[in-house]
Structures are given as C-alpha cells and as structure tokens.
Amino acid sequence: MRKATAAITGLVLLSFIISIYFYPQVPEQMATHWNSKGEVDGYMSKLWGLFFMPFVIAGLTIMFLVIPRIDPRKENIAKFRNYYDGFIVLLILFMVIVHIQILLWNTGIKISPNAVLPLGIGLLFYYIGILTENAERNWFIGIRTPWTLSSDRVWKRTNRLGGKLFKIAGIAAIFGAFFPELAIYFILVPVIFVAGFTVVYSYIEYQKELKENKRNKENEIGK
C-alpha cells in the first residue's frame, strides 16, 4: 500500500511539473477538447489548460485514497486492497498520459486523442474487470445495485460475471484505436451493455435467492 501511495503521489506531482515545463511552449488559448472525429472543438486559457487536469488528478487521488477509510465495509476493501491500489495507479497514469497528449498537441505535436483514448480506456476497462472480479461487498467499488448490496451471493455472482464482461469491453475499446472515427462507439456501446446487463442480472439473481430462501423455510416448517 505504501508503494502504491508513493507511486500515486509521484504521478500527481509529475502532472504539475509537466505543466510548469510546458508553460513557455503553449499558446495563450489551448485546445483542450476534441469531438468524436478527433477535431478540436473546445479551448481554454493557458493557465486553465495547463493546470486543470493536474488539479482534477489531485482531487480524484484524494477521493480514491479516502474511500477505503470511510466505507462502512472497509474490512472488505482491505481484502482486495492491492487490486484497488493498482486501479488508482493505472487511472492516474492514464490521466497523466492524456494530459501530456493535450500539451503536446498545443506545441505542434498533434497526436490524435482517438489513438490515445481507446487504448488507455480499453486497458482501464480490462483492469476494472480484474478489480470487479476480486471485489468484496462494499459501498463504493464494484457493481453496486440494491440487490448486490443486499446479498453476498448476489454480489459475488454479479461481480464475477461483470468482471468478465468488463474485460471483453476493454478489448473492444482497444479495437477502437484501429477505427478512429468509430472509436467512441467501441468504447461506449460495450460498457453501456455491461452496465445494463449487470443491473438486470443482479435483480434476477436476487429474486432467485428470495424464492430459494422461501422454499427452504417452507421445507423447514414442513419437517
């Protein structure tokens, strides 16, 4: 955990250092947003363009590090903390890479976000699959529906299946790098399907558990 915290802190500091380094090299109005075709459609002033992402990274880091301390089921998070810390490192690293892509674009090195994002998001989705498969019941991490939060068995079944589906979604997102103009669909369609499917699946599994419990009680009474 200490190594992960050190790595995360180092990445946050690196994002600020990179911004300071690029300060003399970027224009007063920076391109900061691209549409699905990879065309610039949003700008920020130099100061915001340089430091908005580092502050977002710092804020997310604080939030993710606080979650294991405030979750009512923090003892369950401790059981898969290594996977959770790995996710934070990967997420912050991805955001730093996106930040670098934005800065390079504004210095004339135009690396398309449609090449960077599908690869990065695909890897993130795949790792989320690993994290989800190993997550124990808690209030912040994993596939959380009213039914998974109400039953350990439903939680495990839903998150194990959801983890496998997230891995598939991650692979699909990576393929989006080969079809830049369609990359957004390779990212969004699979993850929307996974989200919707796991909600329905968790409900069905919970109803099965209720019926099974009811049947067991009736059998006990019959005895």
Backbone torsions as a table, in degrees:
resi	resn	phi	psi	omega
1	MET	NA	-38.5	179.3
2	ARG	-64.8	-39.9	179.2
3	LYS	-64.2	-42.4	179.5
4	ALA	-63.2	-44.9	179.3
5	THR	-61.4	-40.5	178.8
6	ALA	-64.6	-42.2	179.7
7	ALA	-65.0	-43.1	179.7
8	ILE	-63.7	-45.5	178.6
9	THR	-60.9	-41.4	178.7
10	GLY	-62.0	-39.6	179.6
11	LEU	-67.7	-39.0	177.7
12	VAL	-62.3	-48.0	178.8
13	LEU	-62.0	-38.3	179.7
14	LEU	-61.5	-38.3	-179.5
15	SER	-62.1	-37.8	177.2
16	PHE	-71.8	-40.9	180.0
17	ILE	-62.8	-42.1	178.5
18	ILE	-61.6	-41.4	180.0
19	SER	-62.8	-43.1	179.0
20	ILE	-63.7	-40.4	-179.8
21	TYR	-62.5	-40.9	-175.9
22	PHE	-84.1	-5.0	-174.6
23	TYR	-51.9	-47.0	-178.5
24	PRO	-73.0	-12.0	-169.4
25	GLN	-100.2	-14.7	-174.9
26	VAL	-99.7	155.8	-179.4
27	PRO	-74.4	169.9	-179.3
28	GLU	-68.1	-30.6	173.8
29	GLN	-113.7	117.8	-174.6
30	MET	-104.5	137.7	171.2
31	ALA	-70.1	126.7	-176.8
32	THR	-132.7	-3.6	-178.7
33	HIS	-145.7	142.4	-178.6
34	TRP	-128.2	149.1	176.8
35	ASN	-84.3	-176.3	-174.8
36	SER	-65.0	-18.5	179.0
37	LYS	-90.9	0.6	-179.4
38	GLY	84.5	17.0	179.5
39	GLU	-98.8	140.1	-179.4
40	VAL	-65.5	129.8	177.1
41	ASP	-138.9	17.5	177.7
42	GLY	-157.2	143.0	-178.1
43	TYR	-132.8	157.6	173.1
44	MET	-135.7	159.5	174.6
45	SER	-65.1	162.0	-175.6
46	LYS	-55.0	-47.3	-176.6
47	LEU	-63.7	-47.5	179.3
48	TRP	-66.3	-41.4	-179.4
49	GLY	-61.2	-33.8	-179.3
50	LEU	-80.3	-37.6	-169.3
51	PHE	-114.4	-4.4	177.8
52	PHE	-60.3	-50.3	-178.3
53	MET	-62.8	-45.9	177.3
54	PRO	-57.6	-38.1	178.8
55	PHE	-70.3	-36.1	175.3
56	VAL	-63.4	-44.2	178.7
57	ILE	-59.3	-45.2	-179.9
58	ALA	-63.3	-42.4	179.6
59	GLY	-63.9	-43.7	178.5
60	LEU	-64.0	-39.1	179.5
61	THR	-60.2	-46.8	179.2
62	ILE	-60.7	-44.8	-179.3
63	MET	-60.6	-47.7	-177.1
64	PHE	-67.7	-31.6	179.0
65	LEU	-77.1	-24.5	179.8
66	VAL	-80.3	-33.1	-175.0
67	ILE	-49.5	-48.9	-178.8
68	PRO	-63.1	-17.2	-179.3
69	ARG	-88.3	-27.0	-173.5
70	ILE	-105.6	-12.3	-179.1
71	ASP	-64.9	131.4	178.3
72	PRO	-58.8	-22.5	178.4
73	ARG	-111.0	45.2	-176.4
74	LYS	-59.5	-27.7	179.3
75	GLU	-66.2	-27.9	176.5
76	ASN	-75.3	-37.1	177.3
77	ILE	-62.5	-35.7	179.6
78	ALA	-59.6	-27.1	-177.9
79	LYS	-71.1	-25.1	179.0
80	PHE	-126.4	28.0	-174.4
81	ARG	-60.0	-35.2	179.7
82	ASN	-60.7	-42.1	178.4
83	TYR	-66.3	-38.6	179.8
84	TYR	-65.0	-45.5	178.4
85	ASP	-62.6	-38.4	177.4
86	GLY	-61.2	-37.8	177.7
87	PHE	-64.1	-43.5	-179.8
88	ILE	-61.4	-45.4	179.6
89	VAL	-59.1	-46.7	-178.2
90	LEU	-65.0	-41.8	179.7
91	LEU	-63.7	-47.5	-178.7
92	ILE	-65.9	-38.5	176.6
93	LEU	-61.3	-43.5	177.9
94	PHE	-59.8	-43.9	-179.1
95	MET	-66.6	-35.6	176.4
96	VAL	-64.9	-40.4	178.7
97	ILE	-64.0	-41.7	177.1
98	VAL	-62.0	-41.2	178.0
99	HIS	-60.2	-43.0	178.9
100	ILE	-64.8	-40.5	178.0
101	GLN	-59.4	-42.5	178.9
102	ILE	-63.1	-44.8	-178.5
103	LEU	-66.7	-41.7	179.1
104	LEU	-63.2	-41.1	178.4
105	TRP	-56.4	-41.0	-176.8
106	ASN	-78.7	-4.8	172.7
107	THR	-104.5	3.5	176.8
108	GLY	105.9	-7.0	177.9
109	ILE	-94.2	92.8	-168.2
110	LYS	-89.7	82.4	173.8
111	ILE	-86.5	120.7	-175.1
112	SER	-66.6	133.7	175.1
113	PRO	-63.3	-22.4	178.7
114	ASN	-71.4	-10.8	174.0
115	ALA	-95.9	-34.4	-176.5
116	VAL	-80.6	-47.4	-172.3
117	LEU	-64.2	-46.9	-179.1
118	PRO	-59.6	-40.3	178.9
119	LEU	-64.8	-49.3	-178.1
120	GLY	-65.2	-46.1	-179.1
121	ILE	-67.5	-37.1	177.9
122	GLY	-60.5	-44.8	178.0
123	LEU	-65.1	-38.3	177.6
124	LEU	-63.3	-46.8	178.2
125	PHE	-58.5	-43.2	-178.2
126	TYR	-63.0	-42.2	179.9
127	TYR	-70.6	-34.6	175.1
128	ILE	-58.8	-36.1	175.8
129	GLY	-60.2	-44.0	178.1
130	ILE	-63.7	-45.3	179.7
131	LEU	-61.5	-45.4	-178.5
132	THR	-62.4	-41.4	179.9
133	GLU	-62.0	-28.9	-175.7
134	ASN	-101.8	-4.6	-176.9
135	ALA	-72.0	137.7	171.5
136	GLU	-96.6	162.5	-173.3
137	ARG	-58.0	124.9	177.7
138	ASN	-156.2	179.9	-172.4
139	TRP	-95.8	-7.6	-172.0
140	PHE	-124.3	-28.0	-169.1
141	ILE	-120.5	131.3	-179.9
142	GLY	107.8	-170.4	178.6
143	ILE	-87.0	105.6	-173.0
144	ARG	-111.2	110.0	174.1
145	THR	-125.9	168.0	177.6
146	PRO	-56.0	-26.7	-174.6
147	TRP	-88.4	-36.2	175.6
148	THR	-69.8	-34.1	-179.3
149	LEU	-74.6	-13.0	-178.3
150	SER	-97.9	-7.7	-174.6
151	SER	-151.7	128.4	177.0
152	ASP	-63.1	-39.9	-178.0
153	ARG	-66.2	-44.6	178.1
154	VAL	-64.6	-39.8	177.1
155	TRP	-57.1	-51.3	-175.5
156	LYS	-64.0	-45.9	-178.7
157	ARG	-64.2	-43.9	-178.2
158	THR	-67.7	-44.6	-177.3
159	ASN	-72.5	-31.9	176.4
160	ARG	-66.5	-45.1	178.0
161	LEU	-67.4	-44.6	179.8
162	GLY	-60.0	-36.6	177.9
163	GLY	-61.1	-43.9	178.3
164	LYS	-63.3	-40.9	-179.8
165	LEU	-67.7	-36.7	177.3
166	PHE	-64.4	-35.7	177.2
167	LYS	-62.8	-42.9	178.0
168	ILE	-63.7	-41.7	178.2
169	ALA	-61.8	-36.8	178.3
170	GLY	-63.9	-43.8	178.4
171	ILE	-63.6	-41.4	178.0
172	ALA	-61.5	-41.8	-179.7
173	ALA	-63.4	-38.9	179.2
174	ILE	-61.8	-38.2	178.2
175	PHE	-61.6	-23.3	178.8
176	GLY	-61.6	-23.5	178.5
177	ALA	-64.4	-23.6	-179.6
178	PHE	-87.6	-9.1	178.5
179	PHE	-132.7	71.9	-170.9
180	PRO	-49.6	-42.5	-176.2
181	GLU	-73.5	-16.6	178.7
182	LEU	-108.9	6.0	-173.7
183	ALA	-55.7	-38.6	-177.5
184	ILE	-61.2	-33.6	-179.7
185	TYR	-75.3	-34.6	176.2
186	PHE	-65.3	-25.1	-180.0
187	ILE	-87.7	-50.3	-170.5
188	LEU	-77.5	-44.6	-174.2
189	VAL	-59.2	-50.0	-179.5
190	PRO	-62.2	-41.6	-175.4
191	VAL	-72.3	-32.5	175.4
192	ILE	-66.1	-40.0	177.6
193	PHE	-62.2	-45.9	-179.5
194	VAL	-60.1	-45.0	-179.1
195	ALA	-61.6	-48.9	-179.2
196	GLY	-65.8	-43.1	-177.5
197	PHE	-63.7	-43.1	-176.9
198	THR	-69.7	-30.7	175.5
199	VAL	-63.8	-49.0	-180.0
200	VAL	-64.0	-43.7	-178.8
201	TYR	-60.4	-43.3	-178.7
202	SER	-64.8	-36.5	177.8
203	TYR	-64.9	-46.0	-179.6
204	ILE	-62.4	-43.4	-179.9
205	GLU	-64.5	-36.4	179.3
206	TYR	-67.9	-40.5	177.8
207	GLN	-64.3	-38.1	176.2
208	LYS	-61.2	-42.6	-179.3
209	GLU	-65.2	-40.6	177.9
210	LEU	-61.1	-44.8	-179.9
211	LYS	-64.5	-39.5	179.7
212	GLU	-65.8	-43.0	178.6
213	ASN	-64.1	-40.1	178.6
214	LYS	-63.8	-42.0	179.5
215	ARG	-64.6	-39.7	179.0
216	ASN	-65.0	-39.6	178.5
217	LYS	-65.7	-41.0	178.7
218	GLU	-63.7	-38.4	177.8
219	ASN	-64.9	-40.0	179.7
220	GLU	-65.2	-41.7	178.8
221	ILE	-64.6	-38.4	179.8
222	GLY	-64.5	-28.7	178.3
223	LYS	-72.5	NA	NA
